[in-house]
């Protein structure tokens, strides 16, 4: 995937150009928007904006691999593959992105790597950085049109990151008939956030 690609050391430029090299134009533009949104949320919530921005640039770098390649790539990397991920390999891009961020882009900050590895599903015990990347990814989604959950999500975001994350997952679970799988980390995150919010 990186044959003939020259890394400059500029993560924003390199991640974007690697995606473009593989014709992932929509993902490339999505990552820029997510990084920008994540940075603005980090400023609002007092989180290191440079770390969050880096996570935004790299969160979908695993998207250089097509969905039908992700299962084999994950196996070759020795990643744990859950039954839900085997059924819907799309989800594996968050785990692949973490490996690529570390091995190809030299990112060793665990906060960044952890946020990347759960940006699609979130997880129980999520940090503020995890939730910022998760929420930014949903606000700046990679589909056309306005996300159907955006009003509720932004209203919840005015309260807290926890409420915003909970709001999105609640929407997903209420519309589970549209989901091919329900990832166990999503359920665990929902239950964890519900406990926090209802205290």
N, C-alpha and C positions, 0 to 999 in steps of 0.2 A: 504493500500500500504506500510505502514511502520511497520506492525505487525512483531515483532521478529527482527526488524532491529535496530542495536545499532549505534547511532550517536556518533562520536568521537570528533566533533567540528572542524575537518579539512574538510573544504568545498570541496576541490578538491577530497579528498579520499571518503568522504561520498556521494557526488553526483555521482561519478563514480560507487561506489559499489551499490548504490540504483538502478541505471540503470541496472547493471549487475545482481542484484538479480531478476530483472524482465525480464531477457534475452534480454535486449535492447543493445546488443553488438555494433552494428553499431552506434547508437546514443552516447553511452558512449565514443567511440573512437573519434567521430566527436566533442564532446564537448571539449575534450582535445586539439584537433587541433585548434578549434576556439579560445579557451582561449589563446593558444600560439600565434596565429596570431594577435588577438586583443591586446595582451600585446605589441607585436612588433610595431603595428600601434600606440598604445598609446605613446610609447617612441618617435616615429617619430613626432607625432603631439603635444607633450607636455601635454598629458592628464594623469591623475593619473592611472598608469599601474596596481596597485593592485585592484582598483575598477573595471577596465575594465576586468581584468582577472577573478575576481569573477563573473561578469556578464556572461562571457564566460562559466565558469564551470556550471552555473545554467540555462542558457538560454533555454535549451531543457529538463529540468528535468520533465516537464509535459508530456514528451514522455513515462513515465512509464505507462501512460494510452493509450490504443489502440485507433485508430481513431474512432471506433464505440462506445467507452465509453465516448468520450470527451464532447459530447453534454449534456449527463446526468450529468456528473461531473460539467460542467460549470453551469448548472441550479441549482444544489445542492449548489454551491458556491455563487449563486446570481449574477453571472456575466452577464453583458449586452451581448446579443448575436445578432449580425447583421444577416440579411437574407443570406448574402454571407457565413457567418460562419456556419449557420444552414445547408446550402447546402454542404459546404465543412468543416466538423468539424476539419480536420487536422489543420486548421489555429488557432483554439482555444488553441492549446498548448502554444502559447506565453502568453496568459492571465492566463492559469492554472499555468504555470511556475512562473509567478510573484507571485501568491498567495503562491505556495509551497516555493519559495525562502524566503518569509517573514515569513510564519507560521511555516515551518519545519526547515529552516536553520537559522532563526533569522536575516535575512538581512533587515535592516530598512532604508538603504541609498536610497533616492528617485531617485538619478541618476542611480543607478544599477537597481532598480525595473522598472523604466521607460524604460530603454534600453532593458531589457528583454521583456517587454510587447509589444514592437513594432519591435522586431528583424526580423520578417518575412515580415512585410508589410511596415515598417517605418511609418512616419506620418509627417504632416506639422509641421514646427517649430522644427524639429529634432535637438538635440544637437550634439556636436562632439562625445560624448560617444555613443549616439544612432546610429550614422552613422558608427562608428568604429565597433560596434558589428554587425550591419547589413551587412557591407561589408565583415567582417571576416567570417561571416556565409555563405556568397555566394562564397567566395574564397575557403573555406574549406568545400565544400558541402558534403552531406552525401550519394551521389550516386557514382557509379563506373565511372572511366574514367575522362577525363578533361572537366571541364565546358565549354560549347560552347561559352560562353561570356567572358572567362577569359582574352584574350588578350586585348580586348577593356577596360575591367574593370581595368586591371593593368596599362594600358596607362593613363586612366582617373585618377587613384589613384596617379600617378606621378604629377598631377596638383593639386588636392585637394580632400578632403573627399566628398565635395558636388558634384564634377564632377563624382567621382566614384559611388556614390549612384545614381545619375541621369543616368549614363551610364547603370547600371543594370536595373533600372526601365524602361528605354527606350527600352532596349532589350526585356523585358517581354511584354511591350505593343505592340511592333512591331510583336511579336509572340503570340499575344493574342488568336489565334485559338487553341493554345496548353493548354490554361488555362481553368480550370473548372469554375472559378469565377475570377472577377477582384475586389479586395477588395477596398472599398472607400478610406481607408487610403493610399493605394498605389497611387491612382490617386491624392489625396490631396498632398502627398509628392512630386510627380512628378511636379505638377503645382507650388508648393512652390519653389522647387529647380530650375525649369526653370526660374522663376522670378529672383532668386538670380544670376544664371549663366549669364543670358542675360543682367544684369545691366552693 
